[in-house]
Amino acid sequence: LTGHRHGGHVERVAALLDEAGEPAQVVAERLRRGQRVPGFGHILYPDGDPRGRALFELCPKNAARARLQGFVDAVREALSLAPTVDFALVALSRTLALPAGASFVLFAVARCAGWVAHCIEQYATGELIRPRARYVGPAPTPPA
């Protein structure tokens, strides 16, 4: 859960949002330094992460949401990228004034539900879902 793509990514989004300055300035400075803007653009969803869109729409319209919308607008203008689920989880946590770390917890709970769903589907079909790797280590030894 703490890898650079899953779970741990919400921390990078939070760090981006904590940078001082107007959102457009923060985004422009990141790009000037050759850095990515975390929380935007998902490789599996080139037209925008539907999870991110749905969660961001749930954010209450308050001062925190206005600043977050500034980031969405700045990144869309500069890079034509939409928010990911990671950005939306941080946005939801901030607009609801949830405790620090809540974004990661929300991600972890959702991830657990997804894993259970994958297990149910795999048991039902008898096939692996999205196998991306092949084990090449020693053969397992049968139990005694």
Buried (B, 14 or more C-beta within 10 A) or exposed (E): EEEEEEBBBBBBBBEBBEEEEEBBEBBBEBBEEEEEBBBBBBEEBEEBBEBBBEBBEEBEEEEBBEBBBBBBEBBBEBBEBBBBBBBBBBBBBBBEEBEEEBBBBBBBEBEEEEEEEEEEEEEEEEEEEEEEEEEEEEEEEEEE
